[in-house]
Amino acid sequence: MARRVRHVMPDDVYQALVDEGLMELYEERPAYQQNDYVGWIMRAKKPETRQKRLDQMLDELRKGGVYMKMEHRPSARS
């Protein structure tokens, strides 16, 4: 079975998480979600697409209970 590529978080993504006070919520997410978010953001070809994806991740972390626009109960906050 092939292993997933583990993406290294780019500095701008890290800084956005810190600036928005969302690093703790990011780190509470399962490793696969962290990796998927970073890979998805990095695969954007245009800067505006990259920013849109970063904004979506930040919004989903703030809201809780959602992952990639899908309901995700384990990440719901009380």
Phi and psi restraints in degrees (value plus and minus 20) as a CYANA .aco file:
   2 ALA   PHI     -95.1   -55.1
   2 ALA   PSI     121.8   161.8
   3 ARG   PHI    -110.0   -70.0
   3 ARG   PSI     129.7   169.7
   4 ARG   PHI     -90.3   -50.3
   4 ARG   PSI     126.1   166.1
   5 VAL   PHI     -90.9   -50.9
   5 VAL   PSI     112.3   152.3
   6 ARG   PHI    -113.7   -73.7
   6 ARG   PSI      94.4   134.4
   7 HIS   PHI    -101.7   -61.7
   7 HIS   PSI     120.0   160.0
   8 VAL   PHI    -108.7   -68.7
   8 VAL   PSI     110.7   150.7
   9 MET   PHI     -88.0   -48.0
   9 MET   PSI     105.4   145.4
  10 PRO   PHI     -87.7   -47.7
  10 PRO   PSI     134.1   174.1
  11 ASP   PHI     -77.6   -37.6
  11 ASP   PSI     -59.0   -19.0
  12 ASP   PHI     -87.8   -47.8
  12 ASP   PSI     -54.4   -14.4
  13 VAL   PHI     -89.5   -49.5
  13 VAL   PSI     -65.4   -25.4
  14 TYR   PHI     -77.0   -37.0
  14 TYR   PSI     -68.4   -28.4
  15 GLN   PHI     -83.5   -43.5
  15 GLN   PSI     -58.0   -18.0
  16 ALA   PHI     -83.5   -43.5
  16 ALA   PSI     -61.8   -21.8
  17 LEU   PHI     -83.1   -43.1
  17 LEU   PSI     -62.2   -22.2
  18 VAL   PHI     -87.5   -47.5
  18 VAL   PSI     -68.8   -28.8
  19 ASP   PHI     -79.7   -39.7
  19 ASP   PSI     -56.1   -16.1
  20 GLU   PHI    -108.8   -68.8
  20 GLU   PSI     -21.5    18.5
  21 GLY   PHI      47.9    87.9
  21 GLY   PSI      12.1    52.1
  22 LEU   PHI    -133.0   -93.0
  22 LEU   PSI     -14.8    25.2
  23 MET   PHI     -80.1   -40.1
  23 MET   PSI     -61.8   -21.8
  24 GLU   PHI     -82.2   -42.2
  24 GLU   PSI     -62.9   -22.9
  25 LEU   PHI     -85.9   -45.9
  25 LEU   PSI     -57.7   -17.7
  26 TYR   PHI     -81.2   -41.2
  26 TYR   PSI     -66.9   -26.9
  27 GLU   PHI     -89.2   -49.2
  27 GLU   PSI     -40.3    -0.3
  28 GLU   PHI     -96.2   -56.2
  28 GLU   PSI     -39.6     0.4
  29 ARG   PHI     -90.9   -50.9
  29 ARG   PSI     132.1   172.1
  30 PRO   PHI     -79.8   -39.8
  30 PRO   PSI     132.1   172.1
  31 ALA   PHI     -75.2   -35.2
  31 ALA   PSI     -58.1   -18.1
  32 TYR   PHI     -84.2   -44.2
  32 TYR   PSI     -55.9   -15.9
  33 GLN   PHI     -89.8   -49.8
  33 GLN   PSI     -63.4   -23.4
  34 GLN   PHI     -76.6   -36.6
  34 GLN   PSI     -67.9   -27.9
  35 ASN   PHI     -85.7   -45.7
  35 ASN   PSI     -61.9   -21.9
  36 ASP   PHI     -82.7   -42.7
  36 ASP   PSI     -64.7   -24.7
  37 TYR   PHI     -78.8   -38.8
  37 TYR   PSI     -69.7   -29.7
  38 VAL   PHI     -82.9   -42.9
  38 VAL   PSI     -66.2   -26.2
  39 GLY   PHI     -81.8   -41.8
  39 GLY   PSI     -62.2   -22.2
  40 TRP   PHI     -82.9   -42.9
  40 TRP   PSI     -63.9   -23.9
  41 ILE   PHI     -84.7   -44.7
  41 ILE   PSI     -63.6   -23.6
  42 MET   PHI     -88.0   -48.0
  42 MET   PSI     -47.2    -7.2
  43 ARG   PHI     -97.1   -57.1
  43 ARG   PSI     -28.3    11.7
  44 ALA   PHI     -82.5   -42.5
  44 ALA   PSI     114.9   154.9
  45 LYS   PHI    -107.5   -67.5
  45 LYS   PSI     -50.2   -10.2
  46 LYS   PHI    -127.2   -87.2
  46 LYS   PSI     124.8   164.8
  47 PRO   PHI     -77.3   -37.3
  47 PRO   PSI     -57.3   -17.3
  48 GLU   PHI     -89.1   -49.1
  48 GLU   PSI     -52.6   -12.6
  49 THR   PHI     -89.9   -49.9
  49 THR   PSI     -61.8   -21.8
  50 ARG   PHI     -79.2   -39.2
  50 ARG   PSI     -64.6   -24.6
  51 GLN   PHI     -85.5   -45.5
  51 GLN   PSI     -60.3   -20.3
  52 LYS   PHI     -81.2   -41.2
  52 LYS   PSI     -62.2   -22.2
  53 ARG   PHI     -88.0   -48.0
  53 ARG   PSI     -60.9   -20.9
  54 LEU   PHI     -81.4   -41.4
  54 LEU   PSI     -65.4   -25.4
  55 ASP   PHI     -80.8   -40.8
  55 ASP   PSI     -59.5   -19.5
  56 GLN   PHI     -83.1   -43.1
  56 GLN   PSI     -64.7   -24.7
  57 MET   PHI     -80.3   -40.3
  57 MET   PSI     -66.4   -26.4
  58 LEU   PHI     -80.7   -40.7
  58 LEU   PSI     -63.6   -23.6
  59 ASP   PHI     -82.4   -42.4
  59 ASP   PSI     -63.1   -23.1
  60 GLU   PHI     -86.0   -46.0
  60 GLU   PSI     -56.1   -16.1
  61 LEU   PHI     -86.6   -46.6
  61 LEU   PSI     -61.3   -21.3
  62 ARG   PHI     -81.9   -41.9
  62 ARG   PSI     -65.0   -25.0
  63 LYS   PHI     -92.8   -52.8
  63 LYS   PSI     -61.9   -21.9
  64 GLY   PHI      51.8    91.8
  64 GLY   PSI     139.2   179.2
  65 GLY   PHI      55.4    95.4
  65 GLY   PSI     -10.2    29.8
  66 VAL   PHI    -162.8  -122.8
  66 VAL   PSI     122.6   162.6
  67 TYR   PHI    -163.0  -123.0
  67 TYR   PSI      98.5   138.5
  68 MET   PHI      33.4    73.4
  68 MET   PSI      26.1    66.1
  69 LYS   PHI      46.7    86.7
  69 LYS   PSI      -5.5    34.5
  70 MET   PHI    -136.9   -96.9
  70 MET   PSI     126.3   166.3
  71 GLU   PHI     -80.8   -40.8
  71 GLU   PSI     117.0   157.0
  72 HIS   PHI    -164.1  -124.1
  72 HIS   PSI      70.5   110.5
  73 ARG   PHI     -73.8   -33.8
  73 ARG   PSI     -62.1   -22.1
  74 PRO   PHI     -79.9   -39.9
  74 PRO   PSI     -42.1    -2.1
  75 SER   PHI    -117.6   -77.6
  75 SER   PSI     -13.9    26.1
  76 ALA   PHI     -91.8   -51.8
  76 ALA   PSI     117.5   157.5
  77 ARG   PHI    -120.5   -80.5
  77 ARG   PSI     126.7   166.7
